[in-house]
Amino acid sequence: MRIIAGVANFAAKASAYLIEEKQTQVMELLENITVDINISIEEPFLTGLIEYLVASIKSLDTPKNIKTLQLYILTNLCFKNEIAVACLSRATDSKTLLLHFKENQVLFCKMAVALVRFDYTMFEFELLTSLKCVFQVNYFVGLIRSRDHGLLKHIMELLNVGLQRDEHSKLTMKQFDFRESVEEALTFYENSRDEFDLSDLKNFKVTNLFMGIINSILAVE
């Protein structure tokens, strides 16, 4: 946590003065070290970092690649950590901020899961809508076809945590019909088995994630 605090403080206070290439490197580092982060207390760096991320994400001057990394960082901070969501709700209107996630439906869906724990009446619609986008056949199959390991990993975490930690998310997910997406994805995989040589590490990882997602969906059903 000390390393994260150091990088977070630097990002919040100094990264704006760096050239874009260096800013990107700082954000990439922060994105990597916040994956699967667990926050048990309100760390001193947390409020400042979240306020910085919110301001930068909303700014029209922030380069798109940096803003994308910042969306990942904010999702990493909030997805499993109610303390971070509480900090976020003090820093901005969460529903307005969620609009900035629209271009990345997987992150939008993860943030909706994080926020629905605080106000399920407000964010239940957003969660259901984003589930429809993430598991829309062309989008979901496209992630498998492109072997997008990163987003597939986020989808599996989305399903697992959404089911295990939050009853409202679980009930919302049960309203969604995953069958068409599952059938199309399985058909695509069966017809493309020759392309997914499991001796290739990337193919092996993607296949494991794909099967994990299918199992998680079956658990919802």
N, C-alpha and C positions, 0 to 999 in steps of 0.2 A: 504493500500500500504506500510505502514511503516513496518508491520510485514513481508510482502513478501520481502522487501528490506533487512531486517535483516537476514532472512533465506537464501536469495540468496547470500548475501555477505559471509555468513559463508560457504555455499556450495562451492562457487567459490574459497575461500581462504584457507579453513581448512579441508574440507571433505576428501581430498586425504590422510590426515594423520590419518584418523580414520580406525578402523578395518571394514571389509566388512559389518558386521551386522549393525554397527552404520551408515555407509555410506548409506546403504539401507533405514534406518529409516529417514535420512535427505532427501533423494530423494523422499520417499513416502510422506513426509510432504510437500515438495515443489510441487510435482505433485498435491496433493489435493488442495493447496491454489492458484494454478495458473489456475484451471478449471474456464472457463468463464471470465478470466481476461480481462479487458479493459484498454489499455494503451493510454493515450491521449497526453503525452509528453515523450520525451526520458529521462526516469528516470535514475539517476546516476548509479544504480546497473545493468542496463539492458545490456550494452555492455560487462561488465566483466562476467556476468552470461552466456551470449550467447557464448562468446569466450571459457569459461570453458566447457560448454556443448559440443560444436563442437569438441574441442580437446579430450575430454573424449570419445565421441561417435566414433571418428576415431581411438582411441588408441586400439591396440590389447590386451593390458593388462587389460582393463576394464571388470569386470565380466558381464556375459550376463544379469543377473537380474537387475543390476544397469544401464546398457546401455539401456535396455528396458524402465525403468522409465525415463531416460534422454530423450529418443525419445518422450515420452508422454509430458514431461515438455516443450520441444522445440516446439512441436505441439501446446500445449496450449498457449504458448507465441505468436506464429506467426499466428495462424489461423484467428483471427479477428483483428490483429494489424499490420498495414502496417509499423509502426515505428519499430517493432521488426524484420520484414522481411528486412527492410533497414539495421538494425544492422547486421543481419545474412549475407546479401550480402557483407558487408564490411569485415566480419570475414572469409569467405570461399567462394569457388565456389559452388553455391547452387545446381547445377545439379549433381556435384560429391557427395555432402552430401546426396542428395536424394537417392542415391544407398543404403545407410545404413538403409533406411526405408523399403527395399524390403520384409523383413520377416513379416512385419505387413502391409498388403495391405490397411487397413482402414486408418492408420496414413499416409501412403504413399499418399493416395488419398487426405487427408486433407491438407497435405503440398503442394501437386500439386495445389490445389485450392488457397492456400495462395500465392504461387509463380507465378501463372499464371496472377495475377493482375499486376505484374511487367513486365513480358515478356511472353505474350500469344503465340508468335510464337515458343518460346523455349519449353514451358511446356504443350502446348495443347495436344501433343502426349502422354506425361506421364499421364495426367489427364484421357484421354480416355482409355488408357491401364489399368490404375488402377481401373477405373469404371468397366471394363470388369472382373477384378479379384474379386472385392468386391461383384459384383452381379452375379458372376458365380453361377449357381444353387446350387451345392453341398456346396460351401463356405457359401453362404447367408443362406440357409436352415440349415446348420450346426450351425450357430450362434444362430438361433432360437431354434433348438433342444437342444443345450447346455445351453440355457437361459443366453447367454453372455450379460448381461445388459449393461456392460461398453462399449463394442464395438458397440452394437446396438444404444446406445445413441450417440456415435460418428458418426455413419452413418446418423442418423436423423439430427444432427447438420450439417454434411457435405452437405446434400441435401438442408436444409433450408437456410443456409448461402450462399451456392454456387448459389442458385437461387435468393436470395434477394439482394445480395451485388455486384455481379459481372456479367456483361453481357457476357464476354467471357466464363466464367464457365457455364453459363446458355446455351449458344449456343452449347458448347461442349457436355453438358449433353443431349441436344435435339438430338444429333447425335446417342445416344446410345439407343438400343432397350431393355427396361426393361421387356417386356411382359412375356418372358419365366420364368424369375426369380419370378415375381409377381405371375404368375399362379401356379408354383410349390410350392411356399411358402404358398399360400392360401390353396392349396390342402393338403399340409402337416399339416397345422394348423387345417383344418376341420377334417382331419382323426385322429388328436391327441387331440381333444378337451377334452377328459376325463383326459388327462395328465396335462392339463392346468387349474387346479382348481383355479378359480379367488379369492377364499377366502384366498389363499396363497399369501402373499404380493409380493414375487419374481415373481410368475406367473402373478400377476396383473400388475406389472411394465413392465415385458417383453411384455405382450400382448398390453399394451398401446403404448409402443415404436414401436412394430411391426405395429400396425394400423397407427401410426403416419408416419412411413416410407412409408407405402403403399399410404397414402394420399399425401405425398410429391412427390412420384413417379408419381402419377396420375396428379399432378399439372405440372410436367415436360412434361408429354405426352400431 
